Amino acid sequence: MTAAAATPDPTMEAISKAVVSGREGNIASARCDLLAIWQQIGAAGDPFHRCTLAHYLADLHEDPAEALIWDVRALDAATALTDERAQQFDVGFDVAGFLPSLYLNLADNFRRLGSFDTANTHLSTARELSDALSAGPYADQMTQWITQVADLIDKKSVQRLAGQAATHDGGEE
């Protein structure tokens, strides 16, 4: 999340506040806050709000099945999201730059559930989409995460990665 907002967005401010709370260790509180915002947004609400909220809410679930539900919602919303809408929040936002992370999250969740073939399918998509990223720290980080998840899939590991899950820092920040 960046500060290059083109238009004030109270919903994004509330989402950001909850994300910061979660990153500070207030997981239950952050989850409750994000769920309350989700109720306001609704399943058919603004795709930018839904994508962002679902992406971060997935991070707050230890259970990979719960995380998967939210990561699928994030990807679903991203498919309805336009660059024009996203750039109302951040003038430099590119929806295509967010997709590799969303697919990698799915791959990691399926891996943690022991569905290694499905994990590989989503990992391949993440890899293909990340090839289009501009060179820089985010692209480098995506390459590192893809390598880590691929290694864990090869090892048939269902263990959660140390610290945060592999890709749950969001898109280009």
C-alpha positions as CSV (number, residue, x, y, z in Angstrom):
1,M,0.0,0.0,0.0
2,T,1.4,3.3,-1.0
3,A,0.7,6.9,-0.2
4,A,0.3,8.1,-3.8
5,A,-3.5,8.3,-3.4
6,A,-5.3,10.1,-6.2
7,T,-8.6,10.3,-4.3
8,P,-9.3,9.9,-0.5
9,D,-10.8,6.5,0.2
10,P,-12.2,5.9,3.7
11,T,-12.6,2.2,3.0
12,M,-9.0,1.8,2.0
13,E,-8.0,3.8,5.1
14,A,-10.0,1.4,7.3
15,I,-8.5,-1.7,5.5
16,S,-5.0,-0.2,5.9
17,K,-5.5,0.4,9.6
18,A,-6.6,-3.2,10.1
19,V,-3.6,-4.5,8.1
20,V,-1.2,-2.5,10.2
21,S,-2.9,-3.8,13.4
22,G,-2.5,-7.4,12.1
23,R,1.1,-6.8,11.3
24,E,1.6,-5.5,14.8
25,G,0.4,-8.9,16.1
26,N,-3.3,-8.0,16.8
27,I,-4.4,-10.8,14.5
28,A,-7.9,-11.5,16.0
29,S,-8.7,-7.8,16.2
30,A,-7.5,-7.2,12.6
31,R,-9.5,-10.2,11.3
32,C,-12.7,-8.9,13.0
33,D,-12.1,-5.4,11.6
34,L,-11.6,-6.7,8.1
35,L,-14.6,-9.0,8.3
36,A,-16.7,-6.0,9.4
37,I,-15.5,-4.0,6.4
38,W,-16.2,-7.0,4.2
39,Q,-19.8,-6.9,5.4
40,Q,-20.1,-3.3,4.4
41,I,-18.5,-3.8,1.0
42,G,-20.4,-7.0,0.2
43,A,-19.4,-9.8,-2.1
44,A,-20.4,-7.7,-5.2
45,G,-18.9,-4.4,-4.0
46,D,-16.0,-2.4,-5.3
47,P,-13.5,-4.9,-6.8
48,F,-10.5,-2.9,-5.6
49,H,-11.8,-2.9,-2.0
50,R,-12.7,-6.6,-2.2
51,C,-9.4,-7.6,-3.8
52,T,-7.3,-5.7,-1.2
53,L,-9.3,-6.8,1.8
54,A,-9.5,-10.4,0.8
55,H,-5.8,-10.6,0.0
56,Y,-4.8,-9.3,3.4
57,L,-7.5,-11.2,5.3
58,A,-6.1,-14.4,3.9
59,D,-2.9,-13.6,5.7
60,L,-4.6,-13.6,9.0
61,H,-5.7,-17.3,8.8
62,E,-3.4,-20.1,9.9
63,D,-5.7,-22.7,8.3
64,P,-4.7,-23.0,4.6
65,A,-8.3,-23.8,3.7
66,E,-9.6,-20.5,5.3
67,A,-6.7,-18.6,3.6
68,L,-7.6,-20.2,0.3
69,I,-11.2,-19.0,0.5
70,W,-10.0,-15.4,0.9
71,D,-7.3,-15.8,-1.7
72,V,-9.8,-17.0,-4.3
73,R,-12.0,-14.0,-3.4
74,A,-9.1,-11.7,-4.0
75,L,-8.3,-13.2,-7.4
76,D,-12.0,-13.1,-8.3
77,A,-12.1,-9.4,-7.5
78,A,-8.9,-8.8,-9.3
79,T,-10.4,-10.2,-12.5
80,A,-13.1,-7.4,-12.3
81,L,-10.6,-4.7,-11.4
82,T,-9.3,-2.2,-13.8
83,D,-6.1,-0.2,-13.7
84,E,-8.3,3.0,-13.9
85,R,-10.1,2.1,-10.7
86,A,-7.0,1.0,-8.9
87,Q,-5.2,4.2,-9.9
88,Q,-7.9,6.2,-8.1
89,F,-6.2,5.0,-5.0
90,D,-2.6,4.8,-6.2
91,V,-1.6,6.5,-9.4
92,G,1.1,4.0,-10.1
93,F,-0.9,0.8,-9.5
94,D,-0.9,-1.8,-12.3
95,V,-3.4,-4.7,-11.8
96,A,-1.1,-7.0,-13.8
97,G,1.6,-6.5,-11.2
98,F,-0.6,-7.8,-8.5
99,L,-1.6,-11.1,-10.2
100,P,1.6,-13.1,-9.7
101,S,1.2,-12.6,-6.0
102,L,-2.4,-13.7,-6.0
103,Y,-1.6,-16.9,-8.0
104,L,1.4,-17.6,-5.8
105,N,-0.8,-17.4,-2.7
106,L,-3.2,-19.9,-4.3
107,A,-0.2,-22.2,-5.0
108,D,1.0,-21.9,-1.5
109,N,-2.4,-22.7,0.0
110,F,-2.9,-25.7,-2.2
111,R,0.6,-26.9,-1.3
112,R,-0.2,-26.6,2.4
113,L,-3.4,-28.6,1.8
114,G,-1.3,-31.3,0.1
115,S,-2.8,-30.7,-3.4
116,F,0.6,-30.5,-5.1
117,D,-0.6,-30.9,-8.7
118,T,-3.0,-28.0,-8.3
119,A,-0.3,-26.0,-6.4
120,N,2.0,-26.5,-9.4
121,T,-0.6,-25.3,-11.8
122,H,-1.0,-22.0,-9.9
123,L,2.7,-21.7,-9.4
124,S,3.2,-22.0,-13.2
125,T,0.7,-19.2,-13.7
126,A,2.4,-17.0,-11.1
127,R,5.8,-17.7,-12.8
128,E,4.4,-16.8,-16.2
129,L,2.8,-13.6,-14.9
130,S,5.9,-12.5,-12.9
131,D,8.0,-12.7,-16.1
132,A,6.2,-9.6,-17.2
133,L,7.1,-7.6,-14.1
134,S,9.5,-4.7,-14.4
135,A,12.9,-5.4,-13.0
136,G,13.3,-4.3,-9.5
137,P,12.9,-5.3,-5.8
138,Y,9.3,-6.6,-6.2
139,A,10.1,-8.8,-9.2
140,D,13.2,-10.1,-7.4
141,Q,11.0,-10.9,-4.3
142,M,8.4,-12.7,-6.5
143,T,11.2,-14.8,-8.0
144,Q,12.5,-15.7,-4.6
145,W,9.0,-16.6,-3.3
146,I,8.3,-18.7,-6.4
147,T,11.5,-20.6,-5.9
148,Q,10.7,-21.2,-2.2
149,V,7.2,-22.5,-2.9
150,A,8.5,-24.6,-5.9
151,D,11.1,-26.2,-3.6
152,L,8.4,-27.0,-0.9
153,I,6.1,-28.5,-3.6
154,D,9.0,-30.6,-4.8
155,K,9.6,-31.8,-1.2
156,K,5.8,-32.4,-0.8
157,S,6.0,-30.2,2.3
158,V,2.8,-28.9,3.8
159,Q,4.5,-26.9,6.5
160,R,3.8,-23.1,6.7
161,L,6.8,-21.0,5.8
162,A,8.7,-19.4,8.7
163,G,7.2,-16.1,9.6
164,Q,4.5,-14.9,7.2
165,A,3.3,-17.1,4.4
166,A,5.3,-16.9,1.2
167,T,3.6,-14.1,-0.7
168,H,1.5,-12.2,1.7
169,D,3.0,-8.8,1.6
170,G,0.8,-7.7,-1.2
171,G,1.6,-6.3,-4.6
172,E,4.1,-3.8,-5.6
173,E,4.5,-1.4,-2.6
